[in-house]
Amino acid sequence: MLLHAPGAMLRVVATRGLAAPSKAKQRAVGPLAAAVLCGGRRRCQGSLDSSIALAQRAASTFAVPASALRRTAGKLKGGIARALPFRGLCSGSVEPREAMEYDVVIVGAGPAGLAAAIRIKQLGAVSGKDLSVCVVEKGAEVGLHILSGNVLETKALDELIPDWKEKGAPLHTQATRDVFLFMTGAKSGFEIPSWALPRTLDNHGNYIISLGELVRWLATQAEELGVEIYPGFAADEVLYTEDGAVMGIATKDVGIGKDGEAKNTFARGMELRGRQTLFAEGARGSCSEEVIDKFLLREGKDMQTYGIGLKEVWEIPEANFEDGYIQHSLGWPLKSDTYGGSFLYHMAPNKVLVGMVVGLDYKNPYLSPYNEFQRWKTHPEVSKHLEGGSCISYGARALNEGGLQAIPKLTFTGGALIGCSAGFVNVPKIKGSHTAMKSGMLAGEEVFAALTSQSEQSIALGSEMSSFEAVEAAAYQTSIESSWVWKELSLVRNVHPAFHWGLYLGLIYSGLSLRIFGGKEPWTFRNTSKGDHTTTGKAADHQDIAYPKPDGVLTFDILTNLTRSGVYHEADQPGHLTIKPELADWPVSKSYQEYAGPEGRFCPAKVYEYVVDEAGKPELVINAQNCVHCKTCDIKTPGNYIKWKVPEGAGGPQYTGM
């Protein structure tokens, strides 16, 4: 995977040392390597031509093809990329950010973002109308921030890349056997027969995969089509025109210390400007939430509700492995008033993927999703699959559970929401990757149509952003509502809301809806919650939960498991988890005193803890370096007092096999 990056970005790569690891060289170093490593800090004294000359000497160090070097150098000299002189590192003053212009900027290299990028380039190749496409990704490499169950339905992939098998897509384990359990106690339960289950749970023809590996493969397909992908750069700011239209994003400044002062590694972020900006950040993306609020996209829609998914990857003895085995369960250890369930998948060659999802609209502040997950693994129907094995990876991520009713308006002037930024997860089906990909494909098609119908010129052909008026690809909304995605979500729209009546009534109604009505009942249940942070009950109204101590073999404490996530953040940087100024008193006076500090229990990375001094005064400690970017704190803290912002790019988990 080769990254064709502008000098400003590569200078950041160099100052942060991302170019050093051998695995990252091809991903993090591009055609202007020498301009960064040799002359980047002298660009204010030299010409672009001299920087390119320096690049030619250093490019070979990083195995950059000469053709790629010539292509990027030509783009810069031709004026497609409008870079402002960066003098901050030379003079000590902070100058305006450099900027690159594209026809389409995509935030997030997940299944939706990459599907959109691929589709735009496919249409350009067929029509001869090329558009430039850039994808920015906050993970150090594509796939490192991706976490999902994942049993993949290939419907969208079949449409996007019909010959994916021939091209080597990493889908190796086809589903062979489905089991659904209802756990009634710590050692009891029963299997629900397949004839009693809705067809949505039939996994025939699906594949057990690592979604991280799939998006890495999708990234190679995108780059072969000419998409530029910049991993390791976090989208920190949405850019707007004077008229209020979205015109791209800015990546985060780096090299700033905890004290807010610039370090000697300081470098300004990069402006990535686009005629259209597609937000594919996943659930609760910070930029996505900003545009949802700014353009009132949730008006007339239900508030989104979320779950937290926790996952481990185990290696087990081959004698215990059953290729393609799928097991889902409901019930124990969760009580009937808490929405949630679990999964267990056998993936070749000898891995077992185990996980639990807990709805974040739960009431008991003493509940710990992490500890419920650990306790679930002790059930005989789970532990027998892990016997003799070892846990090799751990992670957690929030996911959308609001369904069709909570999908916001998707388009606005200058951009659109795709994938989990919008919320296309099919909760009863326990899948969302296929719908996310399809949403990206449809957005790509409508964005391509809108931009190519606006003008025969493009930024790819040398025009500038100023040559075009901002447009809204409104047809994307119509397109998605006419697609199989909308139909699929419409048929299950009442399932999740029915569980607000509790587990048993929820199961009864879901059975009636899916087996009898076929999802076509003439009514739609609505979520009246104002956010999952409002559903937490007061500590006085609930009992504490005594969780068993981990044994270090089957169950683990959070910090032990956290080492398996590969999480890393630059220590000397401003905290990316901050208390909103207007709610500064909430942690101690409200959350701790009234709700018993639930953030210390719902966080799956031990970021939040209360320390009580000798005088008995509590203080909230935020261990931001532990953060795995699950976004749960941004969703569930009482009063919603936490503001989640992106840290320096490349920080966060480094998931493998997820």
Secondary structure, DSSP 8 states (H G I E B T S, - for coil): ------HHHHHHHHHHTTTSSHHHHHHH--TTHHHHHTSGGGTTTS-HHHHHHHHHHHHGGGT--HHHHHHHHHHHHHTSS------HHHHSS-----EEEEEEEEE--SHHHHHHHHHHHHHHHHHT----EEEEESSSSTTTT-----EE--HHHHHH-TTTTTTT-S--EE--EEEEEEE-SSS-EEE--GGGS-GGG--TT-EE--HHHHHHHHHHHHHHTT-EEEET--EEEEEE-TTS-EEEEEE--EEE-TTS-EEEEEE---EEEEEEEEE---TT-HHHHHHHHHTTTTTTS----EEEEEEEEEE--GGG--TTEEEEEEETTS-TTS-EEEEEEEETTTEEEEEEEEETT---TT--HHHHHHHHTTSHHHHHHHTT-EEEEEEEEEEE---GGG----EETTEEE-GGGTT--BTTTTB-HHHHHHHHHHHHHHHHHHHHHH-S--GGGT--GGGS-----THHHHHHHTSHHHHHHHHTTTHHHHGGG-HHHHHHHHHIIIIIITT--S-------S-GGGS---GGGS---------SSSS--HHHHHGGGT-B--SSS--SEEE-GGGTTHIIIIIIHHH--THHHH-TT--EEEEE-TTS-EEEEE-GGG-----HHHHHSGGG-EEE---STT-B---S--
